[in-house]
């Protein structure tokens, strides 16, 4: 830590000047990162919704154009019990 203070003094900067410079830079980076995280989160949620809708269509046959032909035969309990 002492080496950092010596370096700052050698180029005639005080820690206060450095802090006043770094705080706005940090704030701008934080805001830009927050926007990217929000965008990726929204995209992830939309993909999850699409996947759930597709699974629902595949399982329950609610699709207008079936992706694969699934027969909805009721399972006979008598066959399972044997």
Backbone as a ProteinNet text record, in pm:
[ID]
protein_1_A
[PRIMARY]
XXXXXXXXXXXXXXXXXXXXXXXXXXXXXXXXXXXXXXXXXXXXXXXXXXXXXXXXXXXXXXXXXXXXXXXXXXXXXXXXXX
[TERTIARY]
83	0	87.3	199.4	289.6	349.8	371.7	425.8	327.5	199.4	98.1	99.2	107.4	112.2	237.4	350	474.8	462.8	400	381.7	292.7	183.5	92.2	160.3	240.8	312.8	417.8	476.8	580.9	521.7	395.4	334.1	242.8	255.1	188	35.2	-12.4	-155.8	-183.1	-286.2	-325	-433	-455.6	-555	-694.4	-719.9	-850.8	-875.3	-773.6	-789	-814.8	-747.5	-766.7	-908.6	-956.5	-1091.4	-1196.9	-1179.9	-1275.8	-1276.8	-1167.1	-1160.9	-1219.3	-1187.7	-1228.9	-1376.9	-1435.1	-1576.3	-1667.6	-1654.7	-1741.5	-1716.5	-1590.8	-1560.9	-1626.1	-1616	-1678.9	-1830.8	-1890.9	-2036.1	-2084.8	-2015.5	-2054.3	-2042.5	-1935.8	-1919.7	-2026	-2061.6	-2164.7	-2299.3	-2332.3	-2459.6	-2462.5	-2354	-2347.9	-2359.4	-2293.8	-2303.7	-2444.6	-2511.1	-2648.8	-2743.4	-2723.1	-2806.7	-2784.9	-2659.7	-2630.5	-2691	-2682.1	-2739	-2890	-2956.2	-3101.5	-3140	-3063.6	-3092.6	-3076.8	-2969.3	-2945.9	-3051.9	-3091.9	-3195.2	-3328	-3365.8	-3490.6	-3486.7	-3373.5	-3359.3	-3369.5	-3309	-3313.9	-3457.3	-3531.4	-3669.9	-3756.6	-3733.3	-3813.2	-3782.8	-3655.8	-3620.6	-3682.9	-3687.7	-3751.6	-3900	-3966	-4108.4	-4132.4	-4048	-4061.5	-4043.2	-3946.1	-3920.5	-4038.4	-4095.2	-4211.1	-4331	-4351.1	-4460.6	-4440.5	-4318.3	-4289.6	-4311	-4266.8	-4288	-4436.8	-4512.6	-4656.8	-4721.3	-4678.1	-4731.3	-4696.6	-4573.9	-4533	-4606.4	-4625.8	-4687.8	-4839	-4903.5	-5049.7	-5112.3	-5034.6	-5086.1	-5171.8	-5136.6	-5214.5	-5164.3	-5075.5	-5018.1	-5108.4	-5114.4	-5190.9	-5117.2	-4987.1	-4905.4	-4817.2	-4852.9	-4776.3	-4632.5	-4542.9	-4401.5	-4372.1	-4421.1	-4408.2	-4543.7	-4571.6	-4700.9	-4698.6	-4761.9	-4771.3	-4914	-4926.5	-5059.2	-5098.3	-5217.9	-5265.9	-5355.2	-5295.8	-5369.8	-5366.3	-5481.3	-5480.4	-5411.2	-5335.2	-5263.6	-5363.5	-5361.9	-5452.9	-5391.7	-5463.4	-5413.4	-5404.1	-5490.2	-5485.9	-5354.9	-5300.6	-5173.6	-5057.2	-5068	-4958.5	-4959.1	-5078.8	-5090.2	-5039.7	-5042.9	-4998.6	-4851.6
-119.3	0	125.5	114.6	229.5	260.6	157.9	177.7	256.4	229.9	303.9	451.4	480.4	620.7	690.5	619.2	677.3	706.8	615	636.4	757.5	768.1	881.5	1014.1	1014.4	1136.1	1172.1	1070.8	1099	1162.8	1133.6	1199	1313.6	1354.8	1472.1	1460.1	1342.8	1322.4	1285.8	1341.5	1302.4	1195.6	1127	1020.7	1077.8	1199.6	1262.8	1286.6	1333.8	1353.4	1220.9	1117.2	985.5	935.2	954.3	910.2	985.8	1116	1194	1151.8	1095.2	1045.5	904.5	819.8	680	658.2	739.2	720.2	736.8	842.7	850.4	737.2	696.6	587	458.5	432.1	314	319.7	435.7	451	424.3	477.8	456.3	307.6	243	100	17.2	56.6	-14.5	-4.4	114.8	134.9	56.8	59.3	-14.1	-164.8	-214.3	-355.6	-393	-304.1	-329.7	-341.1	-256.7	-264.3	-396.8	-440.1	-566	-683.2	-680.4	-788.4	-793.4	-677	-672.8	-730	-694.2	-742.3	-893.4	-947.6	-1091.6	-1164	-1107.4	-1168.9	-1174.5	-1065.6	-1065	-1167.2	-1177.3	-1274.1	-1417	-1441.4	-1573.2	-1608.8	-1512.4	-1538	-1566.1	-1494.1	-1518.6	-1657.2	-1699.2	-1833.2	-1941.3	-1916.6	-2012.2	-2023.4	-1909.3	-1911.9	-1988.8	-1966.1	-2036.9	-2187.2	-2224.8	-2365.3	-2429.7	-2361.3	-2414.8	-2428.8	-2331.9	-2341.2	-2459.5	-2479.2	-2591.6	-2724.7	-2733.6	-2855.9	-2882.7	-2777.3	-2793.4	-2843.2	-2790.1	-2834.4	-2981	-3019.5	-3157.6	-3254.7	-3215.8	-3306.6	-3317	-3204.6	-3203.8	-3189.8	-3180.1	-3175.7	-3054.5	-2939.1	-2817.6	-2740.2	-2798.9	-2729.6	-2746.1	-2643.1	-2651.4	-2737.2	-2729.7	-2814.2	-2899.1	-3025.6	-3107.7	-3127.3	-3119.2	-3137.4	-3285.9	-3369.2	-3514.1	-3573.5	-3688.8	-3751.5	-3828.1	-3775.6	-3843.1	-3895	-4024.1	-4080.6	-4062.4	-4014.6	-3990.7	-4106.1	-4223.2	-4339.5	-4342	-4359	-4367.9	-4496.1	-4487.8	-4603.6	-4691.9	-4817.9	-4911.8	-4956.8	-4932.5	-4965.8	-5117.9	-5190.6	-5336.7	-5393.3	-5332.5	-5379.8	-5347.8	-5238.2	-5199.4	-5288.7	-5322.9	-5404.5	-5545.7	-5596.7	-5734.9	-5744.2
0	0	0	68.7	76.1	-60.6	-140.1	-273.7	-360.4	-341.8	-418.6	-380.7	-251.3	-207.3	-258.7	-255.7	-307.4	-456.6	-531.3	-674.8	-700.7	-626.3	-645.1	-610.8	-506.1	-470	-574	-636.4	-735.8	-861.7	-893.7	-1009.5	-965.2	-841.2	-784.6	-784.7	-748	-730	-585.6	-530.8	-396	-406.6	-299.1	-298.4	-322.1	-282.6	-302.9	-451.7	-523.4	-668	-739.1	-696.3	-756.2	-727.4	-605.8	-569.5	-650.5	-667.9	-746	-892.8	-938.7	-1076.1	-1087.2	-991.5	-999.9	-968.5	-881.6	-845.5	-966.6	-1047.6	-1166.6	-1266.9	-1282.9	-1374.7	-1324.8	-1194.8	-1137	-1153.7	-1130.9	-1140.8	-1283.5	-1381.3	-1521.3	-1556.8	-1516	-1541.3	-1471.7	-1351	-1275.1	-1346.2	-1394.6	-1464.8	-1596.6	-1671.2	-1797.6	-1773	-1669.6	-1634.4	-1592.6	-1519.2	-1477.6	-1595.7	-1696.6	-1816.8	-1889.9	-1899.7	-1967.2	-1891.4	-1759.2	-1678.5	-1695.9	-1695.7	-1715.5	-1851.5	-1954.6	-2089.5	-2097.6	-2041.3	-2044.5	-1961.9	-1848.7	-1765.5	-1839.1	-1905.7	-1981.8	-2095.1	-2161.9	-2270.4	-2216.8	-2101.7	-2040.3	-2000.3	-1945.5	-1907.4	-2029.8	-2138.6	-2258.5	-2315.5	-2312	-2358.8	-2270.6	-2139.2	-2049.2	-2079.1	-2104.2	-2137.4	-2267.2	-2367.9	-2494.4	-2475.7	-2392.4	-2368.6	-2295.2	-2197.1	-2126.2	-2219.6	-2307.9	-2404.3	-2498.2	-2544.6	-2633.2	-2561.8	-2436.4	-2359.6	-2340.8	-2315	-2297.7	-2427.1	-2539.5	-2668.3	-2694.3	-2660.2	-2683.2	-2591.2	-2466	-2369.8	-2386.4	-2409.8	-2407.9	-2546.1	-2648.5	-2784.5	-2813.5	-2760.2	-2783.3	-2903.9	-2977.1	-3091.8	-3213.5	-3295	-3419.7	-3521.2	-3519	-3605.6	-3514.8	-3494.8	-3401.7	-3447.9	-3353.3	-3383.5	-3403.2	-3312.9	-3326.4	-3291.7	-3344.4	-3318.7	-3188	-3085.5	-2956.6	-2943.5	-2918.7	-2899.1	-2753.5	-2733.4	-2597.7	-2554.4	-2536.6	-2490.5	-2338.1	-2276.2	-2129.8	-2085.7	-1981.3	-1928.9	-1856.7	-1891	-1826.3	-1694.4	-1588.3	-1455.4	-1439.1	-1504.6	-1491.9	-1546.1	-1650.3	-1705.2	-1612	-1542.7	-1452	-1328.2	-1280.2	-1159.6	-1179.6	-1300.3	-1327.3	-1323.2
[MASK]
++++++++++++++++++++++++++++++++++++++++++++++++++++++++++++++++++++++++++++++++++

